[in-house]
């Protein structure tokens, strides 16, 4: 029987990096929940989910229709109050002999309130 062939390997020392891939799950050390502080319909989200946001940065755009209606109502109330004030001042400054006729209920109430 013939002699078997043998291979030779020369070993040299060197540094190798050992790596291992392991399954796992990370948990954030800080989280936040975004909750609305006003009522309304969200029209647009102004941030990307998962991105960093700064204090005071707008996060959502809300449909202004409801707030616009409340604003316009308040503006109308203010105009009415200013008109009542002008009328009351004129009535108060007029000599009593010139105040004749029937005043509307708003003017009468305004005069009564100014004398109280």
C-alpha angles and dihedrals in degrees: 000000000000121000115262119249114249129200124216127215123190114213121214123184117244139155118264130183116232114211132181128188110215129179115243147144127235125213123203119242091217129035134168136197120218112219125172118246095194136050123247146089116294109235099176140004109228099196137057114245110252094022125118117260130195128230110273094017112140110247103181139023111224125204104262096205096098093045092045090055092050090047093051091048090052090047090053091048089051092050090050091049091049091050090050090050093052091049092047092050091050092049092047093049095046118094110255091240090062094054101091134140131040117310122204117258093258093057092045092051091045092052092046092049092048092054093048 
